[in-house]
Amino acid sequence: MITPVAYIKTLEGKSNAHLIRFSDGLDYVVKFFQTGFEKTLPNEWIGYCLARYLGLPVPYSKLVKIPPEFVAQMPEHTEVQQTEYQFASLYIPDCFNGHEVQESFQITNSQSLAGIILLDYWVCNCDRTRKNILLQTEEPDGFRLWMIDQAEILSGYNWDESDLEVLPVEVLKSATHQLMAQSIESEQSFWEYLELIQTMPIFFIEEIVTMIPDDWMVGKEMKKAIVSTLIARRRKILPELIEKFIKKVYQPLHN
């Protein structure tokens, strides 16, 4: 397992993220468990694993241990609740967020965009803003899009079991989804990703959730509720939501 070797800086945002260099020579964005945002790390883990299975452009991530002696060297204002594991995502350098580029540009990995939208609707990510995508320059006026920050899936960063029963079933208001939809060439992409989601093995979903560390405050019954919610949404709700998205968002952009 990699270990932290140098603290670089605190990052903007409410999710207690820090840029740290590790023993593999790479920099990672590390999010620490924190009171009031108890579901941030479980959400990040679930969102990341599902995105990786779908082959979506999400930075490589892993669970890491941050020793107390390293935490003690971090800035004094940092609020860290020590747990055995934290969530670390590989830092992607030389990127812009969606607010920092002009309106008209080419997305070089556009084949993945329908999958990002499908995943957001499946796990109810209401926070796919322009700050939660990264655009990495690959060619003149062309960018590779990365999806980041799954901290607010399943209705937010401090949901409980009752929230899972009333997740939204309407088209999300997301200018970023509209931005991505403009670059999706065919409606068929949505249905191909839907099939991939619906054929994802149940045991794989269960394994992802089971691996959530015990001290991240997600108990056995809550883990069962997560799995049940994901399975129910992908079969009963996701097809209807994507059909609504295509009609209300995608088709008007392409007609």
Stockholm file with secondary structure:
# STOCKHOLM 1.0

chainA/1-255         MITPVAYIKTLEGKSNAHLIRFSDGLDYVVKFFQTGFEKTLPNEWIGYCLARYLGLPVPYSKLVKIPPEFVAQMPEHTEVQQTEYQFASLYIPDCFNGHEVQESFQITNSQSLAGIILLDYWVCNCDRTRKNILLQTEEPDGFRLWMIDQAEILSGYNWDESDLEVLPVEVLKSATHQLMAQSIESEQSFWEYLELIQTMPIFFIEEIVTMIPDDWMVGKEMKKAIVSTLIARRRKILPELIEKFIKKVYQPLHN
#=GR chainA/1-255 SS CCCEEEEEEECSSSSCEEEEEETTSCEEEEECCCTTCTTHHHHHHHHHHHHHHTTCCCCCEEEECCCHHHHTTSCTTCCCCCCSCEEEEECCCSEEETTSSCSCCEETTGGGHHHHHHHHHHTTCTTCCGGGEEEEEEETTEEEEEECCCTTCTTSTTCCHHHHTTCCCSCCCCHHHHHHHTTCCCTHHHHHHHHHHHTSCHHHHHHHHHTSCGGGSCCHHHHHHHHHHHHHIIIIIHHHHHHHHIIIIIHHHHC
#=GC SS_cons         CCCEEEEEEECSSSSCEEEEEETTSCEEEEECCCTTCTTHHHHHHHHHHHHHHTTCCCCCEEEECCCHHHHTTSCTTCCCCCCSCEEEEECCCSEEETTSSCSCCEETTGGGHHHHHHHHHHTTCTTCCGGGEEEEEEETTEEEEEECCCTTCTTSTTCCHHHHTTCCCSCCCCHHHHHHHTTCCCTHHHHHHHHHHHTSCHHHHHHHHHTSCGGGSCCHHHHHHHHHHHHHIIIIIHHHHHHHHIIIIIHHHHC
//
